[in-house]
Amino acid sequence: MTLELLHTGLARALATIAAAGESADVPLADFIVERTRDRSQGDWSTNIALRNARLLHTDPTALAAEIADLLQVHAEVARAEASGPGFVNITVTTAARAAVAAEIVAAQSGAESEPGSESIDAAPETIRVLQAAHAAACRIERRATSAGIDSSDFAPETLAEPREVELLLALTDAADMMISASPIHDSQRLERSLEAVAEAFCDWSGATTVTPTIDEHITSTHASRLVLDRAVITVLATGLRHLGASAPERM
């Protein structure tokens, strides 16, 4: 589930509540959706209720609870609940979370054809980290392809390990800014999101086997991991272009 779709679902829930309270014509405030710092609190958190409670003449915690209830009807949402002074914490299903990897790969050709925003200056050490991660992901892809892994056997429900979850969430956050080729105004957030992808990728690739050993059969899990690896390649390559740097396949 992309952040764009999640944002849309939240906006519709808020509009439904506003209409029910005879506030359909009230201009509603924008809101942010960001990764939770504590994964036990879900995948994503939003301040939608805090931003709009006063406009709708209601309490932020009550509004957050209403929004969470409406989100539960979405098949992609595993859990939604009010938290703290008026936040809504959302956990998406394993399949919805992993489907983002396939969507990123599917968007690859379109993303590569777009120059994106003007290049952003980044620290040389950041560039090196991102380039090294990109080259490592390309190496994994070459090995998997040579082994005959077919990415068409992608099964999103197999990407459920904690390191895979972290990598998928990092990819979703980064792709939200870049794959749509929309202008990037927050260069620091771009760098942080790309560094998070590189870090999560290193953790995942160091503990996960994409290409099975000679004694193992190739399964849909290997195919799904290959798609995840290709999503990393796409996001890092796109990010490096925004930073005005190359995306080497070998280092």
N, C-alpha and C positions, 0 to 999 in steps of 0.2 A: 504494500500500500504506500503510494507516494505521499509526500507531505502536501502536495497540491490537492490530492483527493481527500486527505484528512482535513485540510483547511476548509475545503468545500463542504464536507459533512458537518463540521462544526458551525460554519456560517448558516447552513440550512437549519440546523437545530435551533440556533439563536433566533433566526427569522420566524420559525414556527412558534417559539415561545413569545416573541414580541407580538405576533399577530393574535395569539390567543389572549393576550393581555391588553388588546386594543392599542398597541403601540407600533403597528405595522409601518406607519409613516415616519417614525422616529429614526433619524440617521444614526446608524450603529457604529461604534468605534472599532477600528482595526485591532488585531491581536496577533500574538506570536505563538508559534508552536516550536518547542525545542526539546532536545533530549533530556531525560531526567538524569540528575546526578547520582541518584540512588536507584539501581535497576530494580530493587524490590518495589519501587513506587510505579513501575511500568516502563514503557518505552519512551513515551512522549508526555510532555506537560504543556498546558496552555493557560494563559491569563485571560481568556475570553470573558469569563464571568466578572473578574475584577475590573476589566475595562468597560463593561456594559451594564453592570448592576445599577448604578446611579441613573443611567439613562432610562432604564426600564422600571425605576422606582421599586427596586427589590433589594434583598440582601445578597451579597456575593456568594455566600455559602449555599444559600437556597437555590440561586441561579445555577451554580456549578452542579448541584445535584440534579436539577432538571435537565441540563445539557447532557450530563453523563447518562441519564436514563434514556434519552433519545438516541444517543450514540450506540446503545446496546443493540439496536435493531439492525445495524450494519453487520453483514456476515464477516467482514474483515476484522471487526473489533472483537477481541476476546474478552476484554474487561475495560470498563470506564467508571471512574469514581471521583467524587469530590475530595479535595485534600486541602488542609491548611485553611487560610483565610478566604479561599475562593478559587483555587486552581482546579483544573480537571486533568487527572492523570489517565493516560490511555495505553493499554497494551493491545497490540494487534496480534492476529493469529500467526502461527509459524508460517503457513503457506502465504499469507498476505505479505509478511515481512520479507520472505525470500523471493517472492515474485518480482520485487523491485530489481533484483539482479538481472533477471531476464529482460525486464523493460529497459534497463540501462544498455544492455548489449544490443537489443533491437534498435535502439535509438542511435547506435554508434555511428552509422554512416551519415546520418543527418547532422549529428554533433560535430563530426570531423569536417563537414563541408562548410560550417559556419565559423567565421573568424572570431566571433564573440566580442567582448568589450576590448577596449584598448589594453595593452599589456600592462601589468602591474609589477612594480619593482619588488623583489623579495630578497631576503638575505641569502647569500651564496650557500650557506650551510643547509638552509631549507630546501633549496633547489637540489642539492646533492642527495639529500635524504629521499626526496620524491623521485628523483631519477633512478636511484638505486633500487627503490621499491618497484618502480615500473619495469626495470630490467629483470628483476627477480620474478615478477609475475609473468613476463614474456617467456622466461626460461621454463617456468612451470607449464605454460601453455604448449610450448614446443614439445616437451616430454610427453604430455598427455595426448597430444595429437599423434605423435609417433607411435604411442601405445595403442592407438585405435579407439580412444574414447570418443563416443558420439554424444555431443552436447544436446542433441534432440531428445535424449532420454531424461531430460531435466525433470526432476520431481521436487518441487519446492518444500514439501513437508520433510524432506531429509536433512535440510539445513537448520538443525535445531540445537547444535552444540553451542555452549556459551560463547566461545571465540567466534563462531560463525554469526551469532546474534550481534555481537559487538561490531563485527565488520560490516554486516548488513545495515545496521543503524548509522554507522559512520558514512557508508556509501550513500544512503538515502539523504542524509544531511548535506553532503557535498554536491550530490547530483541535483538537489533542489535548486541550487544556485547556478549550475553550469549547463546541464544537459539541455535545458530549454533555450539556451543561448541568450538569456536575458541579461541586461547590463548588471555588472557586479559593482556595487557601491561600497561595500565593506571589505576592503582588502585584507584587513586583519582577520576577519571571520573566515575569508577564503583560505588564507594560509593555515589557520587553526584547523579548519575542516579537512584540508588535504593532509596535514600532518597527522590528524587522527586516523584517516584512512590508511596512511603508510604504517603507523604504529599498530593498528588493529590487524593489518595484513601480515606484518612480520610475526605477530603473536600467533595468528592463525596458521600461516604457512610453516612455522617452526614446529607446530604440534599436529599438523594434519597432512595426510597423504592424498594427493590428488590422483597420482598415477599408482595403481596397485603394484605390488611385488609380483614376480613371475609366477608365484604359487597362488595368487588371488585371481578371482574372476572379476571382470569389470561389471559394476552395478550402476544403478541410477544414482547412487550416492556419489560415485566418481564423476558422472556426467554433470550432476548439480554443482559439485565443487569446481568443475571446469568453467561452468557458466559464472560462478562467483568470481573466479580468478579473472575471467574476461571482463567482468564488470569493473574490477580494480584497474585493469589496464585502461579501459575507456575513461574512467573518472580521472585517473592520474594523468593520462595523456592530455585530456581536455584542460585539466587544471594547470599543467605545465605550459600549455599554449597561452592561457590567460596570464601566466607569469612571464611570458616572453622567452620561454626556455624550450629546449628540445626534449623529446621523450625517447631516450635511447632504448633499443631492444637488447643490447648487450653492454655490459660494463666490466 
